[in-house]
Amino acid sequence: MLSTRALVWFKRDLRVHDHAPLVAALAHSDAAALFVLEPEWLQSPECDASHVDFTLQCLAELRAALALRGLPLLVRVGSTVPVLAQLHQALRFTHLLSHEETGPGWSYTRDKQVATWCRGQQVAGQEFSQTGVIRGLRSRSGWAGRWQARMDAPLHLLQLNEGRFQAATSLDQADLPTLQELGLAAHGKTLQAAGERAARSTLKSFLQERGFDYRKSISSPLTADTSCSRLSPHLAFGTLSMRTVHQATEVAIAGTPERAMAYALRGFAGRLRWHCHFIQKLESEPAIEWRNFARACDGLRESEFNDDHFAAWCEGRTGYPMVDACMRSLCATGWLNFRMRAMLVSFASYHLWLHWREPGLFLARQFLDFEPGIHWSQMQMQSGTTGINTLRMYSPTKQAQDQDPQGHFIRRWVPELGRVPLPYLAEPWKMDISVQRMAGCLIGHDYPAPIVEDRAAIKSAKDRLYGLRQGSGARAEAGEVLARHGSRKSGLPNSTVRKRGPAPRTASNQTAPAEPSPQGDLFA
Ligand SMILES: Cc1cc2nc3c(=O)[nH]c(=O)nc-3n(C[C@H](O)[C@H](O)[C@H](O)COP(=O)(O)OP(=O)(O)OC[C@H]3O[C@@H](n4cnc5c(N)ncnc54)[C@H](O)[C@@H]3O)c2cc1C
């Protein structure tokens, strides 16, 4: 046992199981744990009270779980470096143990400041990876093999009898603050259950029952809410580790006697890799949260932002029932399935020709599972600014007919359309006035007329984007984007990367197995 004191700094890893810094802390003479509610986060444009509410609930459970093992969890409000400096005065910790984080710009800056502070105080700052995202990655070649190796590695588990800490502090733990004390208004959303226990039972119910129809049921918002795993907030806040989900899924696949279930779960297992694959893009190129992947797209939409269209989209009153139902459902629950997220963004980017950044910030606040690396990559993919993806422009009418053929979802979330006859439900503006009166829904009065005309808007978007892509500059740049971020077999050119974080790591390349694609195209 070393005569040293560890401070375990929790961030987006609010769990006890498979937590490398916690296990590492056991090797020190004593330890304490810390979570910081940072104003940089609370005041960031991506943060919503629902995210903070979920975090506070996770922290309450985590604090109790750590207390059982003798480890006090201190929760402080303030910027991290001053909080660390103050605690250092009181505790004189020698080691700061935490997980790597691939977050927005403010967390990137904070990590660098913490690293500088640690060096100045001669505190050993140790960061551990918790996903398949590789810091300081030089080439995408071999990435998938390295992901696999990390995911197959043993879990970092605290055995209950061995896992008791010597508490390093008698500092007042203080009650957790309320949303009000943090200056946040109530969010009004009905959220999924928070905490590690809820995460593990969600995983179990998915792998044992709910996952059966995964492949068939994930596109419709009617079935996706139970057929999808619903693990995304747990992965985002770290109440489950990706390695735990991956390993439990492999066990479930191997153990199920039903081929259909194994097939369904294999589809799910592939998506776990996408999670890290997308976050790797932000890790390697932090600017993608505000800048186009393809710089040839700079200037495409910036000067044409229509505030009224944006407001109508945010409030679910575009006049397109499927778009409005999805937005209202999302704002009430904090979750929406992939296909409908893509449709919302497609509508904002192509029909309304809005630049992706403001819609992206709005959606980041609505998604309880906001994960910057996935989110900003997907925002750009669905807006056509990666320069290399197939352009997918969703028709809200077709999506309504395909994914909600009986209109249950639309009627639930857009009650003004409750009595509109089914043949008109996806396109209520086609009702003549007598049908409108019968349905108690006057278009332009009870429910908006479409804010843009579908076909004309899509034609204009196609003309502009395909025109842009045909330019020789855009084509050359597409190759560069693909080299930096595309999944591929080994042999493609290496890229230069900007290193994130205080302690970039590199590892040797291996040959990549072929990967499934989130959209069936090269940007996977
Ligand atoms: C515009 C847009 C923004 C998005 N923003 C986010 C976000 O902020 N956070 C987030 O977790 N997901 C995001 N997604 C991806 C996807 O919609 C969600 O991961 C999924 O709906 C979460 O529900 P689930 O956990 O039940 O998914 P499941 O289908 O059960 O998938 C399991 C896990 O696999 C990963 N995954 C699934 N699909 C994808 C995908 N296409 N790309 C990357 N990872 C995937 C997620 O970690 C997910 O939790 C976004 C998609 C779009 C189109």
The ligand as an SDF file (V2000), in Angstrom:
LIG
                    3D

 53 58  0  0  0  0  0  0  0  0999 V2000
  -29.3320   14.3150  -35.2900 C   0  0  0  0  0  0  0  0  0  0  0  0
  -29.0080   13.1750  -34.3440 C   0  0  0  0  0  0  0  0  0  0  0  0
  -28.4610   13.4450  -33.1070 C   0  0  0  0  0  0  0  0  0  0  0  0
  -28.1400   12.4080  -32.2300 C   0  0  0  0  0  0  0  0  0  0  0  0
  -27.6420   12.7360  -31.0140 N   0  0  0  0  0  0  0  0  0  0  0  0
  -27.3210   11.7430  -30.1490 C   0  0  0  0  0  0  0  0  0  0  0  0
  -26.7990   12.0650  -28.8580 C   0  0  0  0  0  0  0  0  0  0  0  0
  -26.6200   13.2430  -28.5030 O   0  0  0  0  0  0  0  0  0  0  0  0
  -26.5180   11.0250  -28.0210 N   0  0  0  0  0  0  0  0  0  0  0  0
  -26.7060    9.7190  -28.3940 C   0  0  0  0  0  0  0  0  0  0  0  0
  -26.4360    8.8140  -27.5900 O   0  0  0  0  0  0  0  0  0  0  0  0
  -27.1710    9.4110  -29.6150 N   0  0  0  0  0  0  0  0  0  0  0  0
  -27.4970   10.3630  -30.5010 C   0  0  0  0  0  0  0  0  0  0  0  0
  -27.9970   10.0340  -31.7350 N   0  0  0  0  0  0  0  0  0  0  0  0
  -27.9800    8.6210  -32.1650 C   0  0  0  0  0  0  0  0  0  0  0  0
  -29.2440    7.7790  -31.8530 C   0  0  0  0  0  0  0  0  0  0  0  0
  -30.4010    8.4260  -32.3040 O   0  0  0  0  0  0  0  0  0  0  0  0
  -29.3650    7.4770  -30.3710 C   0  0  0  0  0  0  0  0  0  0  0  0
  -28.1480    6.9030  -29.8970 O   0  0  0  0  0  0  0  0  0  0  0  0
  -30.4490    6.4660  -30.0490 C   0  0  0  0  0  0  0  0  0  0  0  0
  -31.6860    6.9240  -30.5510 O   0  0  0  0  0  0  0  0  0  0  0  0
  -30.5240    6.2840  -28.5300 C   0  0  0  0  0  0  0  0  0  0  0  0
  -31.5150    5.4010  -28.1440 O   0  0  0  0  0  0  0  0  0  0  0  0
  -31.1460    3.9370  -27.6430 P   0  0  0  0  0  0  0  0  0  0  0  0
  -30.0960    3.9720  -26.6080 O   0  0  0  0  0  0  0  0  0  0  0  0
  -32.4320    3.2670  -27.2620 O   0  0  0  0  0  0  0  0  0  0  0  0
  -30.5640    3.3230  -28.9780 O   0  0  0  0  0  0  0  0  0  0  0  0
  -30.2220    1.8410  -29.4190 P   0  0  0  0  0  0  0  0  0  0  0  0
  -30.7430    1.6910  -30.8050 O   0  0  0  0  0  0  0  0  0  0  0  0
  -30.6690    0.8590  -28.4220 O   0  0  0  0  0  0  0  0  0  0  0  0
  -28.6380    1.8490  -29.5300 O   0  0  0  0  0  0  0  0  0  0  0  0
  -27.7910    1.5270  -28.4320 C   0  0  0  0  0  0  0  0  0  0  0  0
  -26.6860    2.5190  -28.3320 C   0  0  0  0  0  0  0  0  0  0  0  0
  -25.9090    2.5010  -29.5280 O   0  0  0  0  0  0  0  0  0  0  0  0
  -25.4620    3.8150  -29.8360 C   0  0  0  0  0  0  0  0  0  0  0  0
  -26.0640    4.2440  -31.1020 N   0  0  0  0  0  0  0  0  0  0  0  0
  -27.2320    3.8600  -31.6460 C   0  0  0  0  0  0  0  0  0  0  0  0
  -27.4180    4.4550  -32.8360 N   0  0  0  0  0  0  0  0  0  0  0  0
  -26.3460    5.2270  -33.0380 C   0  0  0  0  0  0  0  0  0  0  0  0
  -25.9400    6.0810  -34.1020 C   0  0  0  0  0  0  0  0  0  0  0  0
  -26.6590    6.2340  -35.1950 N   0  0  0  0  0  0  0  0  0  0  0  0
  -24.7890    6.7310  -33.9690 N   0  0  0  0  0  0  0  0  0  0  0  0
  -24.0020    6.5790  -32.8760 C   0  0  0  0  0  0  0  0  0  0  0  0
  -24.3300    5.7830  -31.8410 N   0  0  0  0  0  0  0  0  0  0  0  0
  -25.4820    5.1090  -31.9320 C   0  0  0  0  0  0  0  0  0  0  0  0
  -25.9460    4.7090  -28.7030 C   0  0  0  0  0  0  0  0  0  0  0  0
  -24.9600    4.7750  -27.7290 O   0  0  0  0  0  0  0  0  0  0  0  0
  -27.1430    3.9530  -28.1890 C   0  0  0  0  0  0  0  0  0  0  0  0
  -27.4460    4.2620  -26.8390 O   0  0  0  0  0  0  0  0  0  0  0  0
  -28.3520   11.0550  -32.6300 C   0  0  0  0  0  0  0  0  0  0  0  0
  -28.9090   10.7990  -33.8780 C   0  0  0  0  0  0  0  0  0  0  0  0
  -29.2370   11.8370  -34.7310 C   0  0  0  0  0  0  0  0  0  0  0  0
  -29.8450   11.5390  -36.0690 C   0  0  0  0  0  0  0  0  0  0  0  0
  1  2  1  0
  2  3  1  0
  2 52  2  0
  3  4  2  0
  4  5  1  0
  4 50  1  0
  5  6  2  0
  6  7  1  0
  6 13  1  0
  7  8  2  0
  7  9  1  0
  9 10  1  0
 10 11  2  0
 10 12  1  0
 12 13  2  0
 13 14  1  0
 14 15  1  0
 14 50  1  0
 15 16  1  0
 16 17  1  0
 16 18  1  0
 18 19  1  0
 18 20  1  0
 20 21  1  0
 20 22  1  0
 22 23  1  0
 23 24  1  0
 24 25  2  0
 24 26  1  0
 24 27  1  0
 27 28  1  0
 28 29  2  0
 28 30  1  0
 28 31  1  0
 31 32  1  0
 32 33  1  0
 33 34  1  0
 33 48  1  0
 34 35  1  0
 35 36  1  0
 35 46  1  0
 36 37  1  0
 36 45  1  0
 37 38  2  0
 38 39  1  0
 39 40  1  0
 39 45  2  0
 40 41  1  0
 40 42  2  0
 42 43  1  0
 43 44  2  0
 44 45  1  0
 46 47  1  0
 46 48  1  0
 48 49  1  0
 50 51  2  0
 51 52  1  0
 52 53  1  0
M  END
$$$$
